[in-house]
Amino acid sequence: MKRQLILYMKALSDFGTFMDMIVLNVVIYSATGSATWLAATLASRTLGGVIASLFSGVVADRLDRRKVMIWADILRGLIILLLIPFPTPTVIIIGSFLIGFISSFFHVSFSAEIPQMFGESKVLETNSLISRLTSISLVAGFLGAGIITDILGYEITLLIDATTYILSAIVLMRIKWDSMSNKSEAVAPGIKQKLISIGKDIKEVYEYLKLLPVLLMFNLVFLIGAFAGSSHNLGIPLLAEQIDPLRQSFYYGLIWGVWGVGSVLATYTLPKLKWLKDERLFSTAYVAAILMSTGFILFLSSEAIPLILIIAFFTGLFDASYTTLYATILQKSNNQIRGRIFGVGMLLKSLGFALGFIVAPILMEAFSLKNMVWILHGMFITANMMALLVTLIWKNKQKHVTIVETS
């Protein structure tokens, strides 16, 4: 029971993370009035995670994971506290980068240590609870950030955020378990080897995907989806500012909170769909992606609060469905290469986001917020429609070949 407390404290720190995602974006946009600065803040957190992902796995395998998590929580808490008296755009961007960088170390060590904390036989049960708690933290964090910042100010929101990290560190200090570590090996050689192996891993994954063209196409479409995702991550705080400049944080959190409720509902609904079999995973994922992007286009083209919230709810439902199906499809890869498949997928997602945060402000300045979302999500819708058509044609050919061979 004591170790299960770690999961609840991790959910509490997730709650803080989702809160600072809202409040830091609001603060920097309020200070600068610039979509470029807002995009830079979003990109800096993503970039921090990308760079850390090259090393965090090595650190998790070489050092005591429990201590890595403790120090990650302490450092994140201190960074958030430092942002309270120095909420300048430059400091916020640096802070966002560091939070993204350090968070990667925490999450990798945490995920790798789950079997040690709870036992190999309870991994599935534990991961299910983590997923549920994360979804709840997402909704509560987004809504909480909007309401608390609107009523009490960003300083209180950031103080609560920092407190959640410190509390998580204290719990980790007090609860101990037999942690797997390999202190005899140095971190530096491991990092060097990791950097050398990145190119080899990507090449091996590509060779594997070439044998499965439908899966290769699916990953390329996912890259376009991450690129398009930058548009709504940038657009939602701007939409909230258009609705009410004086209550931007409230509407920013409200929109994401309602979106999160739809996402939570999807996690309960998908497993109950008995017709969703292996052969329908790809086509269902493409349809969900099309509906998701259509939802983002529709509510980011409106300023009517009831309409925005209704569409945001269904957008969250289809968004979570798409990402869940994406993970499910990748999990069906061969076990020997599955980890690298997911690693490349994460790299594609991060690169897509980073590129999108560069392009989106340029498009918005040249056109408008509405047109920027139409262009980027329109690209994703088009890619999914083409991929869906190719997938259906490929399936029909496979069925025809099977019939010919059996006849």
Helices and strands as residue ranges (DSSP letters): H 2-32, H 35-53, H 56-62, H 65-83, H 89-118, G 120-122, H 123-152, H 154-174, H 187-210, H 213-243, G 245-247, H 248-269, G 270-272, G 278-280, H 281-299, H 305-330, H 335-366, H 369-406
